[in-house]
Each structure stands twice: as C-alpha cells, then as structure tokens.
Amino acid sequence: MESLQGLSRETWHFYKKTLILVSRGSRIYYAWCFSLLAIIIVGFIFYWKQHEMGLIETNMTDQVSWGLYIANFTYLVGMAAAAVLLVIPSYIYQFKPIKEIVVLGELFAASCMVMAILFVMVDLGRLDRVWHMLPFIGSMNFPASLLAWDVLALNGYLFLNLFIPIYLLVKSYYGKKPNWKFILPFILLSIPWAVGIHTVTAFLYNGLAARPFWNASILAPRFLASAFCSGPAIIIIIFQIIRRVSAIKIEDGALFKVAELIAYAMFLNLFLLGAEIFKEYYSGTVHMASFKYLFEGLHHHNELVPWIWAAMTMNVTAFILFLVPSTRKRLSTLNLGCLLVIVGVWIEKGPGFVIPGFVPDPLGEIHEYVPNLVELMVSFGIWALGLLIFTLLMKVAIPIETGEFTHTDYERGVITKKSLDYTASLYKIKK
Amino acid sequence: MSNKDYTRREFIRKFSVTALAGLSLPVLSSCSKEEVEDFLQKHFREMTEEEKKQVIAKLEQRYFEQYGRKFQISTQEALPETLWGYGLELSRCIGCRKCVYACANENNTSRYTRQLHWIRVLRLKRGNLINLEDSEHYYAPETVPEKGFVYLPVQCQQCQNPPCVKVCPIHATWQEPDGIVAVDYNWCIGCRYCIAACPYKGRVFNWAEPNIPKDQVNPNVHYLGNRPRMKCAVEKCTFCIQRVRQGRYPACVEACPTGSRKFGNLLDPKSEIRYIIERKRVFRLREELNTESKFYYFFES
C-alpha cells in the first residue's frame, strides 16, 4: 500500500516535470505542434456544426448508416492491436533490438486508442447521453451487446498501454529498476487483450446476420492479419523519424525484423481474403452482391471499385517488397512498402469494409455513400490530435530512454534553461 | 533574441489557459435547471410513477409551446394476455402507399429534410418475392397497381427474437410484454448499431431535428410511441402502441383501401390473426434468420 502511494507521488512529481519538458523545444517542434493544433481546431469547428445540427451534416443516411468515422475507427483499433507484435518478442523472447523500442510502440498504441475512441464519439448522435454507456452509472447492455464489450475492451486497452510504459518510464526517470513482479502480469495481460480488442471489434460486425458481407466467420482472423500489416508498417516509419530527430538508437536490424513479420502477416491477409472471395464467387449466391459492389460494381454503381483495386495492388506489391530480402533490407524500398501497406490496408478495411456492408441494404436498395467535407475535416482533426498526443508522449519518452531526462539532473539543478538549449542544439547538429 | 522568444511562449501559454477557462464558464452557466434535468433524465423503465408524471408534465408543456396544441401523453402499460401479431395479404396489396402516409400522420414522423417513413412499399417484378435486390423502392406511376408487378410492404416486424434489442449497448430499446419492440427516445445515444442489425430496415434515424407542421401534428400520443422525437434518436413502427393498447387498430390497418392488413392478439384463439395463421398460407420475411417475427404475409387460401 505504502509502495503504491510512493509510486503515485513519484508519478505526480514526474508529471509536473514533463509538463515543463513538452512546453520547450526547437522551432520545428513548435511549428509541427502548432500546425497539428490548427488542424485540430478546424476539425473541432466542423464537429461543432455537426453537433448542433445533427448528423444530417454528414453524408450518412438510413441506407449507409455508418461511414468514414466508423471506417477510421476499425482501422485504428487494428493499428493499436499491432503493438502486441512488439510486446511478444521483446518481453517473452528477450529479443534485444526490439526491447528498446517497445515502450514507444505501446505509447503509439495508446495514441491510436484515443483516436479510435474519439471516432466513435463523433459518430454518436447524442454525445450528451454518452454517460448512459458507463458501467454501473448508465445501463450497459453487457454481455449481450458487442458494443458494450468494445467500450470495456478499448478503454481497458488504453489503460494498459498508458500504464505499462508510464510505469517503466517513471522508474527509469528515477534511475530505479522496475519491479518486474508487479508489472509483468500487466504486460502479459496486454498481449491477449490486444488480440481481444480487435476480435471484439470484428465480432461487432460479424454478429449481424442482417449483413451477409460481415456475417462471415473468417472476419476476425482477417482483421487480425491486416492489423499485423498496417500497425507495424507505420511503426517502422515512426521509428525512423524518431531516430533521426532524437538521440535514441534504433538499429536497422529491428526494423528489418518487423518488416519480416509484416510479410508473413500480409501473406495471411491475402490468403484469407482469397478464401473469402473464392467462397462468395464459386457459390455465387445472392450474398455475393456486396462483394460484387466492391470489386466490380453493382447495377452501374461502382464507386468503390477503383479504390479496392488500388488497395489490392498496393498490398500485393508490398508483400513482394517485404518477402524479398534485398528489398526488405534496403530502407528506400522498405519505406515504400510501408507506405503501400498503410494506405492499402486503410482502404481495404476502412471504407472498403464498412461501406459494402450497407450496399445493398437488407431490402435491396443501393445507395452510394461518399463522405462530405464535414466528415473529412473532423477525421483530419482526430488524426491530428492523435499525432499531437503521440508527439508529446515521445517528447518525454525519448529523453528518458536516452538518459537525458532524469530525476538526478533536476535534483542537482543541472538542467537549467542553458542546458535545455544545449540539448536542443544537440538535436539540430544530429540532423 | 532568445529572451524575446521566451516571453512570447510564456504569453501564448498564459493566453491559452485563460481562454480555456473563459470558454468553459458560459457553457457551465448557460445550463438551466431544465437542461440539467434533461441531461440526468433516467431510463423510462427505471422511473418511479412520480418521476414519470413529472417527465410527462414537462413534455406536455414543451409540446404545447412548440406546437400550440394540448398533448395527451399516455404511458399505458401492456394489456394482460396479449401478444400482438400482424397479417398482410400480398395478393390484395395494390401498392398505393395509403398506409405509408396514414402512418406518418398518426405517428408524427419528420416531414422534410429528411422525410421519415416507418413503412416502405417495395415493387417487385412478378416471379420473385425473396431476392429483394431487384426491388424498386421509389416507384411513382400514374396509377397502381401496375401490370407485371407485385408489392411488398415492409415495416418493423416486431420480432420475438429481435436483433436490434440484442445489439443496443444501453438497453434503449426492449420488448414490451405485449411483444412490441419499443424505444426510449430520451435514452438512445444515436450509435445506429440497431439500424445495422435490423434485417428489415425497420428502423429510421432522425438525422436532423424532426419537423412536423403545427396543423398536422397528432396530439394523442404514447411515451413509447408517436410523441414527437428529437434529433439523433432512432425510431420505428410500434404497431401504433398508442392505439392498440386502447383497443383500436393500427393506423395502417384502418387506412388500407383493399383490406390487406389484419391485426390481432396471437394469444386469443378466436382472433382474426389466429384464423389467418391457421387457415391461410402464411410466411414470414427472412424466417431463416430466426428472428421469429410476428408479421405474417399471406395469400388467399
């Protein structure tokens, strides 16, 4: 009990110090943060209009009742789940290069989780009643509703992915060894939990018998496979940015290892998609309509067709790039592959997954949906907010990992404005 | 130079904190007692009789201000020994949509930007009833019926095993003892999961603040039925809960000029709906989904 109190006191002191740390930085840091802030404000203004007028401000209808928001939500849950890819090898197998960066991966997952939850919030018609969803206070329909499951799973995952890295960082900041007996159960729990959030999100769609496009048991495995492509791909890119703008060392070997994992995941993703396409097209029942709408167009409605074929091309190209060792181990082709995966999977399991579930609708009506400006701006705002949160988290986590930001320095009064400027100049030289 | 930089940052920091505090003040103070009450209103099924009375009085006052009419808001409970069932004779339906508009008038659905309907009539080419992909929802000929077509009206089928109730994350929708699936419009958070789950498109959403011209509003309402709704809440057919619990037929049954629509108590062996189920050839839409709908389509013997 006493140690817990000590822990919270240490964390509070640490928190105050981090506030000072994040409010100072280079010109580029300020420019980056304020441009993100500008996008967030614009997004918020558009959201406020939607909040006042109702969801009529979006292009969603009774036919296509979920759109860009829920598409982004689905994608981001996958991104967050991908942190497990870094946790498993680093903690269980003590794989050296990955271990240094696992904390950053978990903070990335936390940022994704914030975005995912926000995308659900902006999709709600009545934000004022969101408290009805709270366990014990509201009237949560648990365990019958998968959405109730999702509320618990997502918030639990957010907690784990903030708690674990913050605990490790605080310990490291005070120059103490983490109490592994205490934190390891949480780390172990976060692994099945990551699989859990994405499975629950898949089941959310999967359980709807009214929507044959989603009502396929292959859905949860497909979700996991595609998440293990897009999540690690964006992490590879982020780690390269981090090692460029900071003193933290991330070895190429770690990046290549992650890329290899993406190759396996992408193979699985394409295989599962192939299995689904075979079943639908060979049996050729009326349930094929949504697939037809997606891949070739239905009754001259073919808005998603170019998108899904672009996504297929990107995914296959990336798979080849990551499979061949020479292209995997060259940074230029590695990064190209990552970009292709990030965009390809976003199309495939964002709009390419959500919209065809509604087209045609259960009574056979075909209504095409394109997001409008409000939906785009609100989405950009949320993405910018996620990036800003991740940037600020990195601003604290990186100096701790490199040992630049520690408790002892502050105690001795070594870090003054001068030394901060010195650190800033170090970053500039490195660039 | 660096000193100047520092003060600018300081200024921005102080300014943003002040702005945040300033912004939140009017939001807090602008909340009237009534708004706070609305915000904290309980789930209908958890209210005491006294609380129900208060809410009804508040709503009646509000509707009076908005529509200039005295509303009667009923909270009448289900009649004992009742399970409502519906029959629709497809061989008689001529696709005139009289039911659609009778329903809108009775149930105070939004009239424009977005016009909402609880009943949808599908036009199908003769020779097909099950595959709805070729159905036409917006047919508009000079006269009906048209040669070579049949009509299939669809509304909430009041499933005994309703997927919408199962998926609702907050119990905002449930099945009443008489089998009607009801919505507490004041509890719905507008997530639209029920719309995704319904195989009959039985639910519609108030995408904007609903509107009903003052002279067209129906002031005889039920709390769980046709009282005017609000933006971003879901709504659906309730078999005219405000009528059937008082022994009247639903508006669509009364409006049908061909007598295709039948209604009655499934638990009463002498009811018309039981007569139809026992003697006609009935089927239910999407029976394979095991929704156990209480909406029986039938053909003359």
Interface residues (C-beta under 8 A of the other chain):
Chain A: S23 R24 M53 G54 L55 I56 M60 T61 D62 S65 W66 V120 D123 L124 G125 R126 D128 R129 V130 H132 M133 G138 S139 M140 N141 A144 S145 L146 L147 A148 V151 L204 Y205 G207 L208 A209 A210 R211 V286 A289 G357 F358 P360 D361 P362 L363 G364 E365 K417 D421
Chain B: S2 Y6 R9 R13 F39 H43 E46 T113 R114 R120 L122 N131 L132 E133 D134 S135 H137 V154 P163 K166 V167 C168 P169 I170 H171 A172 W187 C188 I189 G190 C191 R192 Y193 I195 A196 A197 C198 P199 Y200 K201 R203 V204 F205 N206 W207 A208 E209 K231 C232 A233 R286 L289 N290
